[in-house]
Amino acid sequence: MVTDPIADFLTRIRNAQMARHRIVEIPASNVKKRITEILYDKGYILKYKFEDDSKQGLIKIALKYDAQTKEPAIRSLERISRPGLRQYAKPAEIRRVQNGLGVAIVSTSKGVMTDKEARTQNVGGEVMCNIY
């Protein structure tokens, strides 16, 4: 049993990249699906597929690597808010990741979104992770 499913999601992607896998399979949830969509929209992954099986479903993610250097597109996946210490921020307090080059994923009352979207919509929330 996993006590922190978001950390498990990030760790599976991180481990798959270190092993140079092309595809990683992750148990699905609505929050993980939304994070996957954000990763795709921001260009960190090639493609994704949501599969429904008899239980909770799967997310299949095709990881993205640089053509020449074979380096992963995602340099760092960092969990910010965790079950033992939740991190909440108001819209003005949400920090930029790598001076705007990265993305912070925030869970707000209007759904899961990037830090930039949260600032534009003037909503705060739980800062779940940073990606760059």
DSSP file (Angstrom, degrees, kcal/mol; ACC not computed):
  #  RESIDUE AA STRUCTURE BP1 BP2  ACC     N-H-->O    O-->H-N    N-H-->O    O-->H-N    TCO  KAPPA ALPHA  PHI   PSI    X-CA   Y-CA   Z-CA
    1    1 A M              0   0    0      0, 0.0     2,-0.5     0, 0.0     0, 0.0   0.000 360.0 360.0 360.0 133.3    0.0    0.0    0.0
    2    2 A V        -     0   0    0      1,-0.1     0, 0.0     3,-0.0     0, 0.0  -0.809 360.0-167.7 -97.0 128.3    1.3    3.4   -1.0
    3    3 A T  S    S+     0   0    0     -2,-0.5    -1,-0.1     1,-0.3     0, 0.0   0.745  85.1  36.3 -87.3 -23.2    0.9    6.2    1.5
    4    4 A D     >  +     0   0    0      1,-0.1     4,-2.0     2,-0.0    -1,-0.3  -0.801  64.5 179.6-130.0  91.2    1.8    9.0   -0.9
    5    5 A P  H  > S+     0   0    0      0, 0.0     4,-2.2     0, 0.0    -1,-0.1   0.806  81.9  54.5 -64.6 -30.1    0.5    8.3   -4.5
    6    6 A I  H  > S+     0   0    0      2,-0.2     4,-2.4     1,-0.2     5,-0.2   0.919 109.1  47.7 -70.2 -42.0    1.9   11.5   -6.0
    7    7 A A  H  > S+     0   0    0      1,-0.2     4,-2.5     2,-0.2    -1,-0.2   0.882 111.5  51.6 -63.6 -37.4    5.4   10.8   -4.7
    8    8 A D  H  X S+     0   0    0     -4,-2.0     4,-2.4     2,-0.2    -2,-0.2   0.908 108.6  51.5 -63.5 -42.5    5.1    7.2   -6.1
    9    9 A F  H  X S+     0   0    0     -4,-2.2     4,-1.7     2,-0.2    -2,-0.2   0.935 113.3  43.8 -57.5 -50.3    4.0    8.7   -9.5
   10   10 A L  H  X S+     0   0    0     -4,-2.4     4,-2.6     1,-0.2    -2,-0.2   0.886 113.1  51.7 -65.5 -39.9    7.1   11.0   -9.5
   11   11 A T  H  X S+     0   0    0     -4,-2.5     4,-2.9     2,-0.2     5,-0.2   0.881 106.8  53.0 -66.8 -38.7    9.4    8.2   -8.4
   12   12 A R  H  X S+     0   0    0     -4,-2.4     4,-2.1     2,-0.2    -1,-0.2   0.909 112.3  45.3 -62.9 -41.2    8.3    5.8  -11.0
   13   13 A I  H  X S+     0   0    0     -4,-1.7     4,-2.1     2,-0.2    -2,-0.2   0.936 114.1  49.0 -66.3 -45.7    9.0    8.4  -13.7
   14   14 A R  H  X S+     0   0    0     -4,-2.6     4,-2.1     1,-0.2    -2,-0.2   0.922 113.5  46.2 -59.4 -46.6   12.3    9.3  -12.2
   15   15 A N  H  X S+     0   0    0     -4,-2.9     4,-1.8     1,-0.2    -1,-0.2   0.887 110.7  52.4 -65.7 -39.7   13.4    5.6  -12.0
   16   16 A A  H  <>S+     0   0    0     -4,-2.1     5,-2.9    -5,-0.2    -1,-0.2   0.880 110.1  49.3 -64.7 -37.4   12.2    4.8  -15.5
   17   17 A Q  H ><5S+     0   0    0     -4,-2.1     3,-1.2     3,-0.2    -1,-0.2   0.898 108.7  51.6 -68.7 -39.8   14.3    7.7  -16.8
   18   18 A M  H 3<5S+     0   0    0     -4,-2.1    -1,-0.2     1,-0.3    -2,-0.2   0.850 112.5  46.5 -65.2 -32.4   17.4    6.6  -14.9
   19   19 A A  T 3<5S-     0   0    0     -4,-1.8    -1,-0.3    -5,-0.2    -2,-0.2   0.404 113.9-122.9 -87.1   2.1   17.0    3.1  -16.4
   20   20 A R  T < 5 +     0   0    0     -3,-1.2    -3,-0.2     1,-0.2     2,-0.2   0.825  50.3 167.0  59.5  36.8   16.4    4.7  -19.9
   21   21 A H      < -     0   0    0     -5,-2.9    -1,-0.2    -6,-0.1    42,-0.1  -0.496  33.8-149.5 -76.4 151.2   13.0    3.1  -20.3
   22   22 A R  S    S+     0   0    0      1,-0.2    41,-2.7    -2,-0.2     2,-0.4   0.816  80.4  32.1 -87.5 -34.7   10.8    4.4  -23.1
   23   23 A I  E     -A   62   0A   0     39,-0.2     2,-0.4    -7,-0.1    -1,-0.2  -0.965  62.6-168.5-129.1 140.7    7.4    3.7  -21.4
   24   24 A V  E     -A   61   0A   0     37,-2.2    37,-2.6    -2,-0.4     2,-0.5  -0.993  11.7-148.0-128.0 137.6    6.4    3.7  -17.8
   25   25 A E  E     +A   60   0A   0     -2,-0.4    35,-0.2    35,-0.2    -2,-0.0  -0.900  19.0 179.3-107.3 132.4    3.1    2.3  -16.4
   26   26 A I  E     -A   59   0A   0     33,-2.4    33,-2.9    -2,-0.5     2,-0.1  -0.989  35.5-105.8-132.9 137.1    1.5    3.9  -13.4
   27   27 A P  E     -A   58   0A   0      0, 0.0    31,-0.3     0, 0.0     2,-0.2  -0.400  49.3-118.6 -59.7 139.0   -1.7    3.1  -11.5
   28   28 A A        +     0   0    0     29,-1.8     2,-0.3    23,-0.2     3,-0.1  -0.457  40.5 157.6 -89.2 152.1   -4.3    5.8  -12.4
   29   29 A S     >  -     0   0    0     -2,-0.2     4,-2.3     1,-0.1     5,-0.2  -0.925  52.4-103.7-153.7 166.6   -6.1    8.4  -10.3
   30   30 A N  H  > S+     0   0    0     -2,-0.3     4,-1.9     1,-0.2     5,-0.1   0.889 120.9  48.6 -63.9 -38.9   -7.8   11.6  -11.3
   31   31 A V  H  > S+     0   0    0      2,-0.2     4,-2.3     1,-0.2    -1,-0.2   0.917 112.0  48.8 -67.4 -42.8   -5.0   13.8   -9.9
   32   32 A K  H  > S+     0   0    0      1,-0.2     4,-2.3     2,-0.2    -2,-0.2   0.874 109.4  53.4 -64.6 -36.9   -2.3   11.7  -11.6
   33   33 A K  H  X S+     0   0    0     -4,-2.3     4,-2.1     2,-0.2    -1,-0.2   0.916 109.9  47.4 -62.8 -42.6   -4.2   11.9  -14.9
   34   34 A R  H  X S+     0   0    0     -4,-1.9     4,-2.1     2,-0.2    -2,-0.2   0.897 111.0  50.7 -67.0 -40.2   -4.2   15.7  -14.6
   35   35 A I  H  X S+     0   0    0     -4,-2.3     4,-2.5     1,-0.2    -1,-0.2   0.901 109.7  51.9 -62.8 -39.9   -0.5   15.9  -13.7
   36   36 A T  H  X S+     0   0    0     -4,-2.3     4,-2.1     1,-0.2    -2,-0.2   0.903 108.1  51.0 -62.3 -42.1    0.2   13.7  -16.8
   37   37 A E  H  X S+     0   0    0     -4,-2.1     4,-2.7     2,-0.2    -1,-0.2   0.896 110.2  49.6 -62.7 -40.2   -1.8   16.1  -19.0
   38   38 A I  H  X S+     0   0    0     -4,-2.1     4,-2.2     2,-0.2    -2,-0.2   0.923 109.2  51.8 -64.3 -44.2    0.2   19.0  -17.7
   39   39 A L  H  <>S+     0   0    0     -4,-2.5     5,-2.6     1,-0.2     6,-0.8   0.891 113.0  46.0 -59.1 -39.4    3.5   17.2  -18.3
   40   40 A Y  H ><5S+     0   0    0     -4,-2.1     3,-1.2     3,-0.2    -2,-0.2   0.927 111.2  50.8 -68.8 -45.1    2.3   16.5  -21.9
   41   41 A D  H 3<5S+     0   0    0     -4,-2.7    -2,-0.2     1,-0.3    -1,-0.2   0.845 111.3  48.6 -62.0 -34.4    1.1   20.1  -22.5
   42   42 A K  T 3<5S-     0   0    0     -4,-2.2    -1,-0.3    -5,-0.2    -2,-0.2   0.462 117.3-112.8 -87.3  -1.7    4.5   21.5  -21.2
   43   43 A G  T < 5S+     0   0    0     -3,-1.2    -3,-0.2    -4,-0.3    -2,-0.1   0.688  80.3 123.2  84.4  19.5    6.5   19.2  -23.5
   44   44 A Y  S   <S+     0   0    0     -5,-2.6    20,-0.7    -6,-0.2     2,-0.3   0.711  73.8  36.5 -85.5 -20.9    8.1   17.0  -20.8
   45   45 A I  E    S-B   63   0A   0     -6,-0.8    18,-0.2    18,-0.2    -2,-0.1  -0.925  72.6-133.7-129.4 156.6    6.7   13.7  -22.2
   46   46 A L  E    S-     0   0A   0     16,-2.1     2,-0.3    -2,-0.3    17,-0.1   0.970  76.9 -34.6 -72.6 -55.4    6.1   12.4  -25.7
   47   47 A K  E     -B   62   0A   0     15,-0.9    15,-2.9     2,-0.0     2,-0.3  -0.967  53.1-149.7-159.6 171.0    2.6   11.0  -25.2
   48   48 A Y  E     -B   61   0A   0     -2,-0.3     2,-0.3    13,-0.2    13,-0.2  -0.955   1.4-158.2-146.1 162.4    0.3    9.3  -22.8
   49   49 A K  E     -B   60   0A   0     11,-2.0    11,-2.9    -2,-0.3     2,-0.6  -0.976  10.8-146.1-147.7 129.8   -2.5    6.8  -22.7
   50   50 A F  E     -B   59   0A   0     -2,-0.3     2,-0.4     9,-0.2     9,-0.2  -0.867  21.0-170.2 -96.9 122.3   -5.2    6.2  -20.1
   51   51 A E  E     -B   58   0A   0      7,-3.0     7,-3.2    -2,-0.6     2,-0.6  -0.942  11.9-147.2-115.8 133.9   -6.2    2.5  -20.0
   52   52 A D        +     0   0    0     -2,-0.4     2,-0.2     5,-0.2     4,-0.1  -0.872  23.1 170.2 -99.4 123.5   -9.2    1.2  -18.0
   53   53 A D        -     0   0    0     -2,-0.6     5,-0.0     0, 0.0     0, 0.0  -0.476  55.3 -79.1-112.7-167.0   -8.9   -2.2  -16.5
   54   54 A S  S    S+     0   0    0     -2,-0.2    -2,-0.0     2,-0.1     0, 0.0   0.748 118.2  34.8 -69.4 -21.8  -11.2   -3.9  -14.1
   55   55 A K  S    S-     0   0    0      0, 0.0    -3,-0.0     0, 0.0     0, 0.0   0.642 128.9 -36.0-100.5-106.4   -9.7   -2.1  -11.1
   56   56 A Q  S    S-     0   0    0      1,-0.2     2,-0.1    -4,-0.1    -2,-0.1   0.600  83.4-119.4-103.7 -11.7   -8.4    1.4  -11.1
   57   57 A G        -     0   0    0    -30,-0.1   -29,-1.8    -7,-0.0     2,-0.3  -0.232  21.0-100.0  98.3 170.4   -6.8    1.8  -14.5
   58   58 A L  E     -AB  27  51A   0     -7,-3.2    -7,-3.0   -31,-0.3     2,-0.5  -0.950  10.8-146.9-132.2 150.5   -3.3    2.5  -15.8
   59   59 A I  E     -AB  26  50A   0    -33,-2.9   -33,-2.4    -2,-0.3     2,-0.6  -0.987  14.8-162.0-113.8 122.4   -1.5    5.5  -17.2
   60   60 A K  E     -AB  25  49A   0    -11,-2.9   -11,-2.0    -2,-0.5     2,-0.5  -0.929   9.8-169.3-105.5 121.9    1.1    4.6  -19.8
   61   61 A I  E     -AB  24  48A   0    -37,-2.6   -37,-2.2    -2,-0.6     2,-0.7  -0.945  16.0-148.5-116.7 126.8    3.6    7.4  -20.4
   62   62 A A  E     -AB  23  47A   0    -15,-2.9   -16,-2.1    -2,-0.5   -15,-0.9  -0.849  27.3-136.8 -91.0 115.5    6.1    7.6  -23.3
   63   63 A L  E     - B   0  45A   0    -41,-2.7     2,-0.4    -2,-0.7   -18,-0.2  -0.365  10.0-130.5 -77.0 152.8    9.1    9.3  -21.9
   64   64 A K        +     0   0    0    -20,-0.7     9,-2.6    -2,-0.1    10,-0.4  -0.874  24.9 179.9-109.9 133.8   11.0   12.0  -23.9
   65   65 A Y  B     -C   72   0B   0     -2,-0.4     2,-0.1     7,-0.3     6,-0.0  -0.927  35.9 -98.6-128.7 154.0   14.8   12.1  -24.4
   66   66 A D     >  -     0   0    0      5,-3.1     4,-1.1    -2,-0.3     7,-0.0  -0.476  30.8-132.9 -68.8 141.2   17.1   14.4  -26.3
   67   67 A A  T  4 S+     0   0    0     -2,-0.1    -1,-0.1     2,-0.1    -2,-0.0   0.902  97.1  28.5 -66.9 -43.2   18.0   13.1  -29.8
   68   68 A Q  T  4 S+     0   0    0      1,-0.1    -1,-0.1     3,-0.0    -2,-0.0   0.947 130.5  31.3 -84.9 -52.1   21.8   13.7  -29.6
   69   69 A T  T  4 S-     0   0    0      2,-0.1    -2,-0.1     1,-0.0    -1,-0.1   0.606  90.0-136.4 -87.6 -11.2   22.7   13.4  -25.9
   70   70 A K     <  +     0   0    0     -4,-1.1    -3,-0.1     1,-0.2    -1,-0.0   0.703  52.1 149.3  61.8  21.1   20.0   10.9  -24.9
   71   71 A E        -     0   0    0      1,-0.1    -5,-3.1    -6,-0.0    -1,-0.2  -0.612  52.9-104.0 -82.1 144.9   19.4   13.0  -21.8
   72   72 A P  B     -C   65   0B   0      0, 0.0    -7,-0.3     0, 0.0    -1,-0.1  -0.339  17.7-129.6 -67.0 150.4   15.8   12.9  -20.4
   73   73 A A  S    S+     0   0    0     -9,-2.6     2,-0.7   -29,-0.2    -8,-0.1   0.829  97.9  68.4 -67.9 -31.7   13.6   16.0  -21.0
   74   74 A I        +     0   0    0    -10,-0.4     3,-0.1   -30,-0.2    -1,-0.1  -0.812  60.0 177.9 -91.5 115.1   12.8   16.1  -17.3
   75   75 A R        +     0   0    0     -2,-0.7     2,-0.3     1,-0.3    -1,-0.2   0.830  68.1  12.8 -84.4 -34.4   15.9   17.1  -15.4
   76   76 A S        -     0   0    0      2,-0.0    56,-1.9     0, 0.0     2,-0.5  -0.989  50.7-171.2-149.7 135.1   14.3   17.1  -11.9
   77   77 A L  E     +D  131   0C   0     -2,-0.3     2,-0.5    54,-0.2    54,-0.2  -0.990  21.8 180.0-121.0 117.0   11.0   15.9  -10.3
   78   78 A E  E     -D  130   0C   0     52,-2.7    52,-2.6    -2,-0.5     2,-0.4  -0.973  23.5-140.8-128.9 123.6   10.7   17.2   -6.8
   79   79 A R  E     +D  129   0C   0     -2,-0.5    50,-0.3    50,-0.2     3,-0.1  -0.685  24.0 173.1 -79.5 127.3    7.9   16.6   -4.3
   80   80 A I        +     0   0    0     48,-2.3     2,-0.4    -2,-0.4    48,-0.2   0.872  63.5  43.6 -99.7 -64.5    7.1   19.8   -2.3
   81   81 A S  S    S+     0   0    0     46,-1.1    -1,-0.3    47,-0.5     5,-0.2  -0.716  72.5 175.8 -86.4 131.8    4.0   19.1   -0.3
   82   82 A R  B >   -H   85   0D   0      3,-1.8     3,-0.8    -2,-0.4   -78,-0.0  -0.856  45.7 -98.1-131.9 166.8    4.0   15.7    1.4
   83   83 A P  T 3  S+     0   0    0      0, 0.0     3,-0.3     0, 0.0    -1,-0.0   0.827 122.6  47.3 -57.4 -33.3    1.6   14.0    3.8
   84   84 A G  T 3  S+     0   0    0      1,-0.3     2,-0.3    -3,-0.0    -3,-0.0   0.736 127.4  22.0 -80.3 -22.5    3.8   14.9    6.9
   85   85 A L  B <  S-H   82   0D   0     -3,-0.8    -3,-1.8    -5,-0.1    -1,-0.3  -0.746  75.0-158.3-149.5  93.9    4.2   18.5    5.9
   86   86 A R        -     0   0    0     -3,-0.3     2,-0.6    -2,-0.3    -5,-0.1  -0.508   8.1-149.9 -74.6 140.2    1.7   20.1    3.6
   87   87 A Q        +     0   0    0     40,-0.2    40,-2.2    -2,-0.2     2,-0.3  -0.944  18.2 178.3-116.9 111.4    2.8   23.2    1.7
   88   88 A Y  E     -E  126   0C   0     -2,-0.6     2,-0.3    38,-0.2    38,-0.2  -0.836   3.1-174.5-110.8 150.0    0.1   25.8    0.9
   89   89 A A  E     -E  125   0C   0     36,-2.4    36,-2.1    -2,-0.3     5,-0.1  -1.000  23.1-127.4-145.9 143.9    0.7   29.1   -0.9
   90   90 A K    >>  -     0   0    0     -2,-0.3     3,-1.0    34,-0.2     4,-0.9  -0.413  45.7 -97.0 -77.2 164.8   -1.4   32.2   -1.8
   91   91 A P  G >4 S+     0   0    0      0, 0.0     3,-0.7     0, 0.0    32,-0.1   0.878 126.1  46.3 -55.0 -40.9   -1.2   33.2   -5.5
   92   92 A A  G 34 S+     0   0    0      1,-0.2    27,-0.0    30,-0.1    32,-0.0   0.718 110.7  54.5 -74.4 -19.7    1.5   35.9   -4.8
   93   93 A E  G <4 S+     0   0    0     -3,-1.0     2,-0.5     2,-0.1    -1,-0.2   0.538  75.6 112.3 -92.4  -7.7    3.5   33.4   -2.7
   94   94 A I    <<  -     0   0    0     -4,-0.9     2,-0.1    -3,-0.7    10,-0.0  -0.547  66.3-135.9 -70.6 118.4    3.8   30.6   -5.3
   95   95 A R        -     0   0    0     -2,-0.5     2,-0.3     1,-0.1    -2,-0.1  -0.430  10.7-116.6 -78.5 147.9    7.5   30.6   -6.3
   96   96 A R        -     0   0    0     -2,-0.1     2,-0.5     7,-0.1     3,-0.5  -0.602  28.4-124.8 -79.4 144.4    8.7   30.3   -9.9
   97   97 A V  S > >S-     0   0    0      5,-0.3     5,-2.6    -2,-0.3     3,-0.8  -0.809  84.6 -12.8 -95.6 125.9   10.6   27.2  -10.7
   98   98 A Q  G > 5S-     0   0    0     -2,-0.5     3,-1.6     1,-0.3    -1,-0.2   0.895 128.5 -56.8  49.8  47.0   14.1   27.7  -12.1
   99   99 A N  G 3 5S-     0   0    0     -3,-0.5    -1,-0.3     1,-0.3    -2,-0.1   0.831 110.3 -43.7  56.2  37.1   13.3   31.4  -12.8
  100  100 A G  G < 5S+     0   0    0     -3,-0.8    -1,-0.3     0, 0.0    -2,-0.2   0.332 120.5 101.7  95.1  -6.3   10.3   30.5  -14.9
  101  101 A L  T < 5S+     0   0    0     -3,-1.6    -3,-0.2    -4,-0.4    -2,-0.1   0.765  80.0  50.4 -80.5 -25.0   11.9   27.7  -16.9
  102  102 A G  S   <S-     0   0    0     -5,-2.6     2,-0.4    28,-0.0    -5,-0.3  -0.319  81.3-118.9-101.8-173.2   10.2   25.0  -14.8
  103  103 A V  E     -F  131   0C   0     28,-3.4    28,-3.0    -2,-0.1     2,-0.5  -0.994   9.6-156.5-133.2 133.9    6.7   24.2  -13.7
  104  104 A A  E     -F  130   0C   0     -2,-0.4    11,-1.6    26,-0.2     2,-0.6  -0.927  18.3-141.9-103.5 136.0    5.2   24.0  -10.2
  105  105 A I  E     -FG 129 114C   0     24,-2.8    23,-2.2    -2,-0.5    24,-1.2  -0.886  20.6-168.9-102.8 124.8    2.0   21.9  -10.1
  106  106 A V  E     -FG 127 113C   0      7,-3.3     7,-2.7    -2,-0.6     2,-0.7  -0.926  19.2-144.2-119.7 133.2   -0.6   23.3   -7.7
  107  107 A S  E     +FG 126 112C   0     19,-2.9    19,-2.2    -2,-0.4     5,-0.2  -0.870  36.0 169.4 -95.1 112.5   -3.8   21.7   -6.4
  108  108 A T  E >   -FG 125 111C   0      3,-2.2     3,-1.3    -2,-0.7    17,-0.2  -0.541  52.8 -97.1-115.2 179.2   -6.4   24.5   -6.1
  109  109 A S  T 3  S+     0   0    0     15,-0.5     3,-0.1     1,-0.3    16,-0.1   0.677 125.8  53.7 -70.4 -16.5  -10.1   24.8   -5.5
  110  110 A K  T 3  S-     0   0    0      1,-0.4    -1,-0.3     8,-0.0     2,-0.2   0.232 125.0 -89.1-100.6  12.3  -10.4   25.1   -9.3
  111  111 A G  E <   -G  108   0C   0     -3,-1.3    -3,-2.2     2,-0.1     2,-0.4  -0.514  63.0 -37.7 112.0-179.5   -8.5   21.9  -10.0
  112  112 A V  E    S+G  107   0C   0     -5,-0.2     2,-0.3    -2,-0.2    -5,-0.2  -0.701  72.3 149.3 -84.1 129.0   -4.9   20.9  -10.5
  113  113 A M  E     -G  106   0C   0     -7,-2.7    -7,-3.3    -2,-0.4     2,-0.1  -0.906  45.6 -83.6-150.5 174.3   -3.0   23.4  -12.6
  114  114 A T  E  >  -G  105   0C   0     -2,-0.3     4,-2.1    -9,-0.2    -9,-0.2  -0.343  42.6-108.4 -79.7 166.7    0.4   25.0  -13.2
  115  115 A D  H  > S+     0   0    0    -11,-1.6     4,-2.2     1,-0.2     5,-0.2   0.870 119.4  53.2 -62.8 -37.5    1.8   27.8  -11.1
  116  116 A K  H  > S+     0   0    0      2,-0.2     4,-2.2     1,-0.2    -1,-0.2   0.917 109.5  47.3 -65.7 -43.8    1.4   30.2  -13.9
  117  117 A E  H  > S+     0   0    0      1,-0.2     4,-2.4     2,-0.2    -1,-0.2   0.891 110.8  52.8 -63.9 -39.3   -2.3   29.4  -14.4
  118  118 A A  H  <>S+     0   0    0     -4,-2.1     5,-2.4     1,-0.2     4,-0.5   0.903 110.2  47.3 -64.3 -41.0   -2.8   29.7  -10.6
  119  119 A R  H ><5S+     0   0    0     -4,-2.2     3,-0.5     3,-0.2    -1,-0.2   0.903 112.4  49.7 -66.5 -39.9   -1.3   33.1  -10.5
  120  120 A T  H 3<5S+     0   0    0     -4,-2.2    -2,-0.2     1,-0.2    -1,-0.2   0.895 115.2  42.6 -66.0 -39.5   -3.4   34.2  -13.6
  121  121 A Q  T 3<5S-     0   0    0     -4,-2.4    -1,-0.2    -5,-0.2    -2,-0.2   0.475 110.2-126.6 -85.1  -1.6   -6.6   33.0  -12.1
  122  122 A N  T < 5 +     0   0    0     -3,-0.5     2,-0.4    -4,-0.5    -3,-0.2   0.907  62.8 133.3  57.7  47.6   -5.6   34.4   -8.7
  123  123 A V      < -     0   0    0     -5,-2.4    -1,-0.2    -6,-0.1     2,-0.2  -0.980  38.0-159.6-126.4 142.0   -6.0   31.2   -6.7
  124  124 A G        +     0   0    0     -2,-0.4   -15,-0.5    -3,-0.1     2,-0.3  -0.430  24.3 135.6-103.6-176.3   -3.7   29.6   -4.2
  125  125 A G  E     -EF  89 108C   0    -36,-2.1   -36,-2.4    -2,-0.2     2,-0.6  -0.990  54.9 -25.7 166.7-161.0   -3.5   26.0   -3.0
  126  126 A E  E     -EF  88 107C   0    -19,-2.2   -19,-2.9    -2,-0.3     2,-1.0  -0.723  50.2-139.4 -86.1 121.4   -1.3   23.1   -2.2
  127  127 A V  E     + F   0 106C   0    -40,-2.2   -46,-1.1    -2,-0.6   -21,-0.2  -0.712  26.7 178.2 -81.1 104.7    2.1   23.2   -4.1
  128  128 A M  E     -     0   0C   0    -23,-2.2   -48,-2.3    -2,-1.0   -47,-0.5   0.935  51.4 -19.4 -80.6 -47.9    2.4   19.5   -5.0
  129  129 A C  E     -DF  79 105C   0    -24,-1.2   -24,-2.8   -50,-0.3     2,-0.4  -0.990  48.3-129.1-158.1 162.5    5.6   19.3   -7.0
  130  130 A N  E     -DF  78 104C   0    -52,-2.6   -52,-2.7    -2,-0.3     2,-0.4  -0.949  23.8-173.0-116.3 139.4    8.3   21.1   -9.0
  131  131 A I  E      DF  77 103C   0    -28,-3.0   -28,-3.4    -2,-0.4   -54,-0.2  -0.999 360.0 360.0-134.6 132.7    9.4   19.9  -12.5
  132  132 A Y              0   0    0    -56,-1.9   -55,-0.1    -2,-0.4    -1,-0.1   0.266 360.0 360.0-153.8 360.0   12.1   21.2  -14.7
